[in-house]
Amino acid sequence: MIWVLVFVGIALGGIVMLICYAVWLAHKAADLFSEFEMLGTRAEELGDLVGQLALTSGNE
């Protein structure tokens, strides 16, 4: 009988650890997507700056 309780305890601990890991991984994924969004914003800004340089050099 004690072995059943030991295995149930181990299984419950494993499930709790799995849930904690899933929450941690979701937060890390959200951070990564936020960085990708910022990278896209910076790429657009760089494109605008390059476009301004091309317009300025074409007018000379």
N, C-alpha and C positions, 0 to 999 in steps of 0.2 A: 504493500500500500504506500509506503514512503517513497518508493521509486516512481510511482505515478505522480505524486506531488512534486518530486524533483524535476521530472521531465516536463510537467505542465509549467512549472516555474521557469525553466530554461526556455520553453517555447514562448511564454508571455514576455520574457526579457528580450528575446529575439524579435518579437513583433514590435515591441516598444522601440528598440534600436532601429529597426527598419523604418518605422514611421518618422523617427527623429532624423534619420539620414535622408529620407525623401523630402522633408521640410527644408533641411539644409541645402540639398541639391536644387530645390525649387528657387531658393533665395539666390544661390550662385548663378543659376540660369537667368534670373531676372536681372542681376547685375551685368551679366554678359550681354544680354539683349539691349540694355541701356547703353553700354559702351558701343555696341554696333550702331545704335541710333545716333549717338554723338559723332561717331566716325562718319556717318552719312551726312550729318549737318556740316562737319568740317570739310568734307569733300565738295559739298555744294558751295560753301564759302570760297574754297580754293578755285573752283570753276568760275565763280563770279569775278574773283581777282584776276584770273588769267584772261577772262573775257574783257575786262577793263584794260589790261595791258595790250591786248591785241587791237582794241579799238583805238587806243592812244597811239600805238606805233603805226597804224594805218592812216591816221590823219596827218602825219608829219610829211 
